[in-house]
């Protein structure tokens, strides 16, 4: 747009731009048993979070791991406190502390120069209760501040066998469910992963995939969500083999990942799926009388956060002339 006068220039001032530059959503999911928090932040810029991921992970002793998906970044944090040795360009920003108080999650950030402005940009994000500036950053100054969000819990839901050879698509119905859960106010629909399973399965519908949905749920709705999804599947599924499986935890276990990989390589049994479920406190729900969907529902969980691997098959399966 052409700016023809000083008034237009004033309307496009840095103040207006700064006001519109804000984190969109911040979520903190807690596993107090393991002493960890998964912090999920939707950065204002399309891919600006890569710099932040690099800096935070190098700088912060309490960060166990970090990754991003587009402009959404994830941090697995210890519920703990650490000392930051901030160095311009090399270690410019980080997270000093993460703790739970009065049912809320408190995250203490610090950063140099522009990295110190981040607290101001987080205060208007969805799901943020408060953002407190302790030291105002910007320029060459250090900035420190606290962001407070509600304590939430993580649910990963595996779903399989909702379609038939004539109609339907499990990934579409699963996405509908994710949106419905968020619309009802139970929490946030974070992720939808299509997990490719063994294509030689003689009972497959077509592409032989199952779906993992990831949610951040307010604790009071933790178990209600199971019934809501179950009822939704009972009403909408086109198959009598439908099943769902729910994992209540931050990170799927090694045994869950191994089972998913086995389900990519060949046929696995319902009994094997139920054994993995029992070992990991996974809640398995058979929607109708048939139980074939249990395998795919449990298998969907293991690689819910490993999208590249989830979508692939082993090379020997791809090269096999039998498929």
N, C-alpha and C positions, 0 to 999 in steps of 0.2 A: 504494500500500500504506500502511495506517495504521501509524504508529509509536507503540506503546503505552507504551514505557518508555525509560529512558536507555540501556539496552543496545542497543536497536534504533538509537538515534541514533548511538551510538558505531560500530556496524557500518556506518553510512552516512556515515562521516566523510569530510572532504575528502581525507585521505590515501588512502583506498580509491578515491575517484573519480579522483584524480590518477594513481594506479597504472594504472587502466583506460583512461585517455585517452592513447592512443599512436598515432603514425603506423603505418599497417598494413603498408606496403611502400615501399621506396625503391630505385630502379634508376638506374644511370648508364650510358648507352650512349655509346661514344667513337668519334669519327672523327679519328684523329691526323693524317691527311693534311690535313684541313681545319682542324685545331686547335680542334675543338669537342666539346662534351659535351651530350647531351640528358639532363637530370635529370628523373625522373618520381617524384613523391611522392604517396602516397595519404594525404590529410589525415584526422585523426580525426573531424572534424565534417562533416555532410552538404554544406554549402556554405561552410564557414568559410574556404576557401582563396581566395576572391575578394579579401578584404582583403590577404592575403599576396601575391597576384599583383600587386596595385596598388602595394603598398609596395616589394616587391623590384625591380620593373621600373623604378620611379622612382629608386631609390637606388643600384643596382649597375651600375657601368660595364661589367662583364664579361657582363651579360645582354644577348643579342642580341634575343631575343623570348620571350614568355611567354603561356601560355593555360591554361585549365582545362576539364575535362569533369566536371561534378558536383564531387566532392571530390578529384579527381585533378588535380594541376597539373603542367605541363610547363615547363621552362626550357631554352632553348638558350644554353649558356654558352661563352665563349671559354676555352680553357685558358690562364689568365692570372691576374693579380692587379690589384685596383683599390682605391682608397681610398673608404671610405664616409663621407659627411657626414650623420650621423644627426640627425634633427630630430623631436621628438615630434609625433605625428599626421600629419605631412607626409611624412616619410621615416624611418620608425621601425625598419626592419629590412632586411637584405639579405645578399648573398653577397659576401664579400671576395675569395675566391680559389678556383680549381679547378685541380688538377694530378694527374698520374699518377705513382705511385711504387710500385715492386715489384709491378707488375701490378694495382694497386688504384687506385681513384679517391678523392681526398681533396677534400672540400668544406668550406670555412671560412665559417661563418655568424656574423652579429652582429646584435643587436637590443636595443631599449630596453624596459624593463618586461616585460610579458607576452610580448612577442616574443622576449625573451632566454631564455625557458624552453624554447624549441623544441628545443634539443639534448637535453634530458632526455626529451622526448616522442618523439624519433627513435631512441633507443638500443635499444629493443626491437622496432623494425620488422623485418619479414622482409627478408632480404638485406643487412642492415647488419652489417659485421664488427666495427666499434667506433664509439663516440661519446664524444669526449673533451671535457669541459668545461674551457675555458681561463679563463673568468671567469663566475661563477655570476650569472645575471640574476634578474629578478623585482622587483616593486615599482617603484622609480624607478631601479634600477641597470642598467648595461650588461651584457649577456650575450654571450659569445663561445664558439664551440666548433667542433670538427672532427668531421665524419661520414665514415667510410670504408666504401666498398662495393667489391665486385668490379668489375673492368672488364668491361663487356659490349659487344656490338655489335648494331646494329639491322638487321633483315631485314624487308622488306615483300614479301609473297608475293601475287601476283595469280592468281586461279583462275577459270576459266570453262568452261561447257559440261560439266556433270557429270550433267545430268538429261535426260529425254526429255519429249515431250508427254503421256505417260501417267503418269509417276511421277518422284519425286525433287525436290529443291530444292538448288541450289548453295549457297545461304547456310547451310543446315543442315549439309551435309557439311563446308563450310569451318569452321564453328564446332566440329564434332567434331574436325577436324584441329588447330585451335588448342588445344583442351583436351588432346588427346593429346600434343602437343609439350611442353606444360607438365608433364603427368603423368610423362612420361619423364625429366624433369629436365634437358632441354636448355636451358631458359631460361624466360621468362615470356611468356604470351599477353597482349599489351597491348591490341589493338584489332581490331575487325571492322567494315569499312565496306562497305555496299552501294552500288555505283556504278551509277547509271542511265545506260544507253546508248541510242542512237537506236532508238526503238520501231518505226520503219518498216522495220527489217531483215527481209527476207522469210524469213530462216533462223532467226529467234529461236524459242525454246521457248515463252515466254509474255510475261513482263514485260521481257525484254531487259536484265538486270542482270548485272554480274560482281562479284566479291568481292575485297577487299584485306584480308589479315591482317597485322598488325604484331606482331613479336616482338622481345624483348631476349634475345639468345643468348650463352651463354658461348663465348668464342672457340674453344675446342677442338672445339665441335660445329657451328661455322659452316657447314661444307660437308656435314656428315653430315645436317643437317636437310633439305637438298634431296632426298637419296635416300629419307629416311623419308616425306616428303610425297608424292614420286613413287610409291612403293610403295603408300601408302595410297590414292591416287587410282586406281591400277591395279586394286586390289582392290575398291574401293567405288563407283567411278563407273559410271553407267548409260549413258553416251554414248561413242561412239567418236571424238568431236571434242574431248575434254578436253585442256586445256593449262594450264600454270602458268608464271609468270614471277617471278623473284626479283631484287629491287633491294637491293644491299648499301650502305646509306648513311643518313645522318641525315635529309636532306630531299630529296624528289623535285625534279628540275631543272625549269627553265622549259619545255624542249622536251617533257618528259614530260607536264606539265600541258596544254600546247597540244594534244598528241595526244589526251588524254582528252577535252578539249572538242570536238575534231573528231569524235570517236566518239559524242558526244552529238548533234551537229548533223546527221550523215548517215553514209553508208557509208564505211568506210575499209578499206584492203587489208591483207592479211597482209604484203605486202612493205613497206608503210609502217610496220607494227608492228615488223618485224624491223630496219628502219633506225633507229628510235628506240631499240630495244633495244641495237643495236651502239654507238650514240653514247653511251649511258649505262651501258655494261657490265652490262646486264641479262641474266641467264641465262634463256633461254627453253627450256622443255622440252615437247615434244609427247608426250603420254602414249600415244596410240595412232597409227594411220596417218593419220587425218584431221588437218588443221591449222587448222580454222576457229576453234577456241577460243583461238588465239594472240592474235587481235585483242583480245578481251575481257580476257584475262589481262594483257596489257601496258597496256591502257587503264585497268584497275583501279588501277594503281600511282600515277598522277599526282595523284589527288585523295584519296589514302588518309587524309590528315589534315585534309581540308576537308569535313567531314561535311555541312554545309548545301548546299554546291555539289554535292557528289557525288550527292546524292539528287534533284537537280532537273534539268529539261530547259530549254533556251532557250525564251523566251516565244513565238517564232514557231512552234516545233514544237508547243507546247501549243495554240495557237490554230488550227493548221492543220486544215482540214476533211478532209484526207486521212487523218488518224489517229483 
